[in-house]
Amino acid sequence: MTLRNGKEFLMIPGPTNVPDEVLRAMHRPAMDIYEGPLMETTQVCLDGLKRMFRTDGKPYIYISNGHGAWDAALTNTLSRGDKVLVLESGRFATVWGEGATVTGLDVEVMPGDWRMPVDLEALAERLSRDPDHAIKAILVVQVDTASGVLNDIPGIRRVLDAAGHPALLMVDLIASLGCVPFEMDAWGVDLALTGSQKGLMTPPGLSFIAAGPRALEAHKTADLRVNYFDWTFRDGPEHYQKYCGTPPVQMLFAFRAALELIETEGLEAVWKRHRMLGDATRAAVQVWGEAGAIEMNILVPEARSDSVSVLRFNEGDANAVRAFARETCGVTIGGTIGELAGKGLRIGHMGHVNGVMLLGTLACLELALGRCGVPHGRGGVEAAIACISDGLNG
């Protein structure tokens, strides 16, 4: 028997649900790319990005996924042979580092633990062994969707400042912008990047960079620059130069609609909604984990992301739970990847997600745990409801 007929829930850590308003905004005919509404929409999007990143820096829009933004960040600011330090805390900073190797950079990975945030003491120690400032950039993610970690970006900046180290601080916000607090200028971030398909509630295909003064200064001497990603060309006087060619017309209108939704709700309110959904998920997992079979992957409570929760299974078949949720209930939940592949679940609660969707997902999971014979404490959904109720009172 199936219960899946009806609206299905997509609760993976990206791509995420796209609001109907955003989908409708894409339904436009071809138009003039040299003047008129599209030029105005470009400016609206660029101004909105500055507000999202919380920066007075320079925003750029790319027709690419996040990997393209990674390449754009590196090629616009660094030179062949420069050393970059990658701060491991899951999968994605290291993948960014792998891309940096391909571009001709000297990549060093500071090993991390998939269950912990970036170790600030280890970073301080590594910087102390770089008196000549060979390290030109630090690469780190704010949220890693493979591990579920939330890294302390202001803390990383404090370590750099305490060491008097001039390395550029580059932060990947693909799974965090529009979900959790981020203050580019106040936190001293030199370059930040993200994609359209997660907290920004737009179909995959756009990526964004915000470059601060130090990144823009580094660009002047960078010798890895390539035509498509080059900021100098994109700063040119013609509208098409902002995209190095034909703009992604329908995607820009979609992104504009998504920005309007976020700003109507209010960015701080968006952060609070994600916090409540994250807290509710963690409350449910704490109850389920009383039997010892399930736990949050990240061991440090304050380092658990509000955009994705990664659950580790010590007993039971996580893939069977996912299959039951999808095939019987119509709820699609993410599987674990990397060194956690097959060992747990990833619940995406980012972007266009409300309380009913989250509670429905948790109820589905509690049903699936029982049907699949995974030992778990009873009452996780009730704990999540109580958590949301407390949040509403607060």
C-alpha positions as CSV (number, residue, x, y, z in Angstrom):
1,M,0.0,0.0,0.0
2,T,1.2,3.5,-0.8
3,L,0.4,6.8,0.9
4,R,2.4,8.9,-1.5
5,N,-0.4,10.2,-3.7
6,G,-0.6,13.9,-3.2
7,K,2.0,16.7,-3.0
8,E,5.4,15.1,-2.5
9,F,8.0,16.7,-0.2
10,L,11.5,17.3,-1.4
11,M,13.6,17.5,1.8
12,I,17.2,17.1,0.4
13,P,20.0,19.6,1.0
14,G,19.7,21.0,-2.6
15,P,18.6,21.6,-5.1
16,T,15.7,22.7,-3.0
17,N,12.0,23.6,-3.5
18,V,11.3,26.4,-5.9
19,P,8.4,28.7,-5.0
20,D,5.5,29.0,-7.5
21,E,6.2,32.7,-7.7
22,V,9.7,32.0,-8.8
23,L,8.6,29.5,-11.4
24,R,6.0,31.9,-12.8
25,A,8.6,34.7,-13.1
26,M,10.5,32.5,-15.5
27,H,7.7,32.3,-18.0
28,R,8.7,35.2,-20.3
29,P,9.3,35.5,-24.0
30,A,12.8,36.3,-25.4
31,M,13.6,40.0,-25.0
32,D,16.1,42.6,-25.9
33,I,19.3,42.0,-23.9
34,Y,20.8,45.5,-24.5
35,E,18.2,47.8,-23.0
36,G,14.9,47.8,-21.1
37,P,13.5,45.6,-18.4
38,L,16.4,43.1,-18.4
39,M,19.0,45.8,-17.6
40,E,16.9,47.0,-14.7
41,T,16.5,43.5,-13.5
42,T,20.2,42.9,-13.5
43,Q,20.7,46.0,-11.3
44,V,18.0,44.8,-8.9
45,C,19.7,41.4,-8.6
46,L,23.1,42.9,-8.0
47,D,21.8,45.3,-5.4
48,G,19.9,42.4,-3.7
49,L,23.1,40.3,-3.6
50,K,24.9,43.1,-1.7
51,R,22.1,43.0,0.9
52,M,22.1,39.2,1.1
53,F,25.9,39.0,1.5
54,R,25.8,42.0,3.9
55,T,28.5,43.8,2.0
56,D,29.5,47.0,0.3
57,G,31.7,44.9,-2.0
58,K,31.3,44.1,-5.6
59,P,28.8,41.3,-6.6
60,Y,29.1,39.2,-9.8
61,I,26.6,36.9,-11.4
62,Y,27.7,33.7,-13.3
63,I,25.9,31.3,-15.5
64,S,27.2,28.2,-13.6
65,N,26.8,26.0,-10.6
66,G,28.9,26.4,-7.4
67,H,31.9,24.8,-9.0
68,G,32.0,27.7,-11.5
69,A,32.0,30.2,-8.6
70,W,34.9,28.3,-7.0
71,D,36.9,28.7,-10.2
72,A,35.9,32.3,-10.5
73,A,37.1,33.1,-7.0
74,L,40.5,31.5,-7.5
75,T,41.3,32.7,-11.0
76,N,40.4,36.3,-10.3
77,T,42.5,36.7,-7.2
78,L,45.5,34.3,-7.3
79,S,48.5,33.5,-9.5
80,R,50.0,30.2,-10.7
81,G,51.9,28.5,-7.9
82,D,50.3,30.4,-5.0
83,K,49.7,28.4,-1.9
84,V,46.1,28.0,-0.6
85,L,45.1,26.4,2.7
86,V,41.9,24.4,2.6
87,L,40.1,23.9,5.9
88,E,38.5,20.5,5.9
89,S,35.3,20.0,7.9
90,G,33.4,17.7,5.5
91,R,33.5,17.2,1.7
92,F,33.2,20.4,-0.1
93,A,36.1,22.6,1.0
94,T,38.4,19.8,-0.1
95,V,36.6,19.4,-3.4
96,W,37.2,23.2,-3.9
97,G,40.8,22.5,-3.1
98,E,40.9,19.8,-5.8
99,G,39.7,22.3,-8.3
100,A,42.4,24.7,-7.1
101,T,45.0,22.1,-7.9
102,V,43.8,21.8,-11.5
103,T,44.1,25.6,-11.9
104,G,47.8,25.5,-11.0
105,L,47.7,26.4,-7.3
106,D,49.7,24.8,-4.5
107,V,47.0,23.3,-2.3
108,E,47.5,22.2,1.3
109,V,44.6,20.7,3.2
110,M,44.5,21.2,7.0
111,P,42.9,17.9,8.0
112,G,39.7,18.1,9.9
113,D,37.2,15.8,11.6
114,W,33.9,15.1,9.8
115,R,32.2,15.4,13.2
116,M,33.6,18.7,14.3
117,P,33.9,22.3,13.0
118,V,37.2,23.7,11.8
119,D,39.8,23.6,14.7
120,L,40.7,27.2,15.4
121,E,43.7,26.2,17.5
122,A,45.1,24.0,14.7
123,L,44.6,26.9,12.3
124,A,46.5,29.3,14.6
125,E,49.3,26.7,14.9
126,R,49.5,26.3,11.1
127,L,49.7,30.1,10.5
128,S,52.4,30.4,13.1
129,R,54.5,28.2,10.8
130,D,54.1,30.6,7.9
131,P,56.2,33.6,8.9
132,D,56.8,34.5,5.2
133,H,53.1,34.4,4.4
134,A,53.4,31.9,1.7
135,I,49.7,31.1,2.2
136,K,47.8,33.5,0.0
137,A,44.2,32.3,0.6
138,I,42.1,30.3,3.1
139,L,39.3,28.3,1.6
140,V,36.5,27.2,3.9
141,V,32.7,26.5,3.8
142,Q,30.3,28.0,6.3
143,V,28.0,25.0,6.1
144,D,29.1,21.6,4.7
145,T,26.1,19.6,3.5
146,A,28.0,16.3,3.7
147,S,28.8,16.6,7.4
148,G,26.1,19.1,8.6
149,V,28.7,21.4,10.2
150,L,28.4,25.1,10.7
151,N,31.8,26.7,10.8
152,D,32.8,29.7,12.9
153,I,33.7,32.2,10.2
154,P,34.2,35.2,12.6
155,G,36.4,32.9,14.7
156,I,38.6,32.1,11.7
157,R,39.0,35.8,11.0
158,R,40.0,36.4,14.6
159,V,42.7,33.7,14.2
160,L,44.0,35.4,11.0
161,D,44.1,38.8,12.6
162,A,45.8,37.5,15.8
163,A,48.5,36.0,13.6
164,G,48.8,39.1,11.5
165,H,48.4,37.0,8.5
166,P,47.4,38.6,5.2
167,A,45.8,35.6,3.5
168,L,42.5,36.2,1.7
169,L,39.6,34.7,3.6
170,M,37.3,33.0,1.0
171,V,34.1,31.5,2.2
172,D,31.7,29.1,0.4
173,L,28.1,30.0,1.3
174,I,26.4,27.6,-1.1
175,A,24.5,25.8,1.7
176,S,24.1,28.8,4.0
177,L,23.4,32.1,2.3
178,G,19.7,33.0,3.0
179,C,19.6,30.3,5.7
180,V,21.9,31.3,8.5
181,P,23.5,34.6,9.7
182,F,26.3,35.8,7.5
183,E,27.9,39.3,7.7
184,M,30.6,39.6,5.1
185,D,31.9,43.0,5.9
186,A,31.5,42.9,9.7
187,W,33.2,39.5,9.8
188,G,36.1,40.5,7.6
189,V,35.5,38.1,4.8
190,D,37.4,39.0,1.6
191,L,35.4,36.9,-0.8
192,A,32.2,35.0,-0.5
193,L,30.3,32.9,-3.0
194,T,27.1,30.9,-3.4
195,G,24.7,29.2,-5.8
196,S,21.1,29.9,-6.7
197,Q,19.7,26.5,-5.9
198,K,19.6,26.2,-2.1
199,G,18.6,29.0,0.3
200,L,18.1,31.4,-2.6
201,M,15.2,29.2,-3.9
202,T,16.0,29.5,-7.6
203,P,16.6,26.7,-10.0
204,P,20.2,25.5,-10.4
205,G,22.2,27.5,-13.0
206,L,23.4,30.7,-11.4
207,S,26.2,31.3,-9.0
208,F,27.3,34.5,-7.3
209,I,30.4,36.1,-5.9
210,A,30.9,39.1,-3.6
211,A,34.4,40.5,-3.7
212,G,35.7,42.8,-0.9
213,P,38.4,45.4,-1.3
214,R,41.3,43.1,-0.6
215,A,40.0,40.6,-3.2
216,L,39.6,43.3,-5.7
217,E,43.1,44.6,-5.1
218,A,44.5,41.0,-5.5
219,H,42.7,40.8,-8.8
220,K,44.9,43.5,-10.3
221,T,48.0,41.2,-10.2
222,A,46.3,37.8,-10.6
223,D,47.7,35.8,-13.5
224,L,45.2,33.0,-13.5
225,R,42.5,35.2,-15.0
226,V,40.5,33.6,-17.8
227,N,38.1,35.3,-20.3
228,Y,34.8,34.0,-19.0
229,F,35.3,34.6,-15.3
230,D,37.4,37.8,-15.5
231,W,36.0,40.6,-13.3
232,T,37.7,43.3,-15.3
233,F,35.8,42.4,-18.4
234,R,32.6,42.0,-16.5
235,D,33.0,45.5,-15.0
236,G,32.9,46.9,-18.6
237,P,30.3,49.5,-19.7
238,E,28.1,47.1,-21.8
239,H,25.3,45.2,-20.2
240,Y,26.2,41.9,-21.9
241,Q,29.7,42.1,-20.3
242,K,28.3,41.4,-16.9
243,Y,27.6,37.9,-18.2
244,C,30.5,37.6,-20.7
245,G,27.9,37.2,-23.4
246,T,24.2,36.5,-23.5
247,P,22.5,36.9,-20.1
248,P,20.4,34.1,-18.5
249,V,17.2,36.0,-19.1
250,Q,14.6,33.8,-17.6
251,M,16.8,32.8,-14.6
252,L,17.4,36.5,-13.8
253,F,13.7,37.1,-13.5
254,A,13.4,34.0,-11.4
255,F,16.2,35.1,-9.0
256,R,14.6,38.6,-8.8
257,A,11.4,37.0,-7.7
258,A,13.2,34.9,-5.1
259,L,15.0,38.0,-3.7
260,E,11.6,39.7,-3.4
261,L,10.2,36.8,-1.4
262,I,13.2,36.9,1.0
263,E,13.1,40.6,1.5
264,T,9.3,40.5,2.0
265,E,9.8,38.0,4.8
266,G,12.9,39.9,6.0
267,L,16.4,38.4,6.1
268,E,16.5,38.2,9.9
269,A,13.1,36.5,9.9
270,V,14.4,34.0,7.3
271,W,17.3,33.2,9.6
272,K,15.0,32.7,12.5
273,R,12.7,30.4,10.6
274,H,15.7,28.2,9.6
275,R,16.8,28.3,13.3
276,M,13.4,27.0,14.4
277,L,13.3,24.3,11.8
278,G,16.8,23.2,12.7
279,D,16.1,23.2,16.4
280,A,12.9,21.2,15.8
281,T,14.8,18.6,13.8
282,R,17.5,18.3,16.5
283,A,14.9,17.9,19.2
284,A,13.4,15.0,17.3
285,V,16.7,13.4,16.7
286,Q,17.6,13.7,20.4
287,V,14.5,11.7,21.4
288,W,15.0,9.1,18.6
289,G,18.6,8.7,19.7
290,E,17.7,7.6,23.2
291,A,17.9,4.0,22.0
292,G,21.5,4.5,20.8
293,A,20.9,3.7,17.1
294,I,20.7,7.3,15.8
295,E,22.6,10.5,16.5
296,M,23.5,13.9,15.0
297,N,26.7,13.6,13.0
298,I,28.2,16.8,14.4
299,L,29.1,16.4,18.0
300,V,29.3,20.1,19.0
301,P,25.7,21.4,19.4
302,E,26.5,25.0,18.4
303,A,28.2,23.7,15.3
304,R,25.1,22.0,13.9
305,S,23.7,23.7,10.8
306,D,20.3,25.2,10.6
307,S,20.0,24.4,6.8
308,V,20.8,20.7,6.8
309,S,20.8,18.0,9.5
310,V,23.0,15.0,9.0
311,L,22.0,11.9,11.0
312,R,24.4,9.0,11.6
313,F,23.0,5.5,12.0
314,N,24.9,3.3,14.5
315,E,22.3,0.5,13.9
316,G,19.7,-0.2,11.3
317,D,19.5,0.4,7.5
318,A,19.4,4.1,6.7
319,N,18.8,3.4,3.0
320,A,15.7,1.3,3.9
321,V,14.4,4.2,5.9
322,R,14.9,6.6,3.0
323,A,13.2,4.1,0.6
324,F,10.2,3.7,2.8
325,A,9.8,7.5,3.1
326,R,10.1,8.0,-0.6
327,E,8.1,5.0,-1.9
328,T,5.4,4.8,0.7
329,C,5.0,8.4,1.9
330,G,6.2,10.5,-0.9
331,V,8.9,12.2,1.1
332,T,12.4,12.4,-0.4
333,I,15.2,12.6,2.1
334,G,18.9,12.9,1.2
335,G,21.4,10.1,1.7
336,T,24.8,10.6,3.2
337,I,27.8,11.1,0.9
338,G,31.6,10.9,1.2
339,E,33.0,9.0,4.2
340,L,29.4,8.8,5.6
341,A,28.0,7.3,2.4
342,G,25.2,4.8,3.3
343,K,25.6,5.4,7.0
344,G,22.8,7.9,7.6
345,L,20.4,10.5,6.4
346,R,20.5,14.2,5.4
347,I,17.4,16.2,6.0
348,G,17.4,19.5,4.0
349,H,15.4,22.2,5.8
350,M,16.6,25.1,3.8
351,G,14.9,27.6,1.5
352,H,11.2,27.3,0.7
353,V,10.3,25.1,3.7
354,N,7.7,25.7,6.3
355,G,6.8,24.2,9.6
356,V,4.2,21.8,8.2
357,M,6.7,20.4,5.7
358,L,9.3,19.9,8.4
359,L,6.9,18.3,10.9
360,G,5.5,16.1,8.1
361,T,9.0,14.9,7.3
362,L,9.8,14.2,10.9
363,A,6.5,12.3,11.3
364,C,7.3,10.3,8.1
365,L,10.8,9.5,9.5
366,E,9.4,8.3,12.8
367,L,7.0,6.0,11.0
368,A,9.8,4.8,8.8
369,L,12.1,4.0,11.7
370,G,9.4,1.8,13.3
371,R,8.5,0.1,10.0
372,C,12.2,-0.6,9.2
373,G,13.0,-1.9,12.7
374,V,15.5,0.8,13.7
375,P,15.6,1.2,17.5
376,H,14.5,4.7,18.5
377,G,13.0,6.6,21.3
378,R,9.3,7.4,20.9
379,G,7.9,11.0,20.8
380,G,10.4,12.7,18.5
381,V,7.6,14.5,16.6
382,E,6.1,15.7,19.9
383,A,9.5,17.1,20.9
384,A,9.7,18.9,17.6
385,I,6.3,20.4,18.0
386,A,7.1,21.6,21.5
387,C,10.3,23.1,20.2
388,I,8.5,25.1,17.5
389,S,5.9,26.2,20.0
390,D,8.6,27.5,22.3
391,G,10.2,29.3,19.4
392,L,7.0,31.0,18.5
393,N,6.6,32.1,22.1
394,G,10.1,33.5,22.1
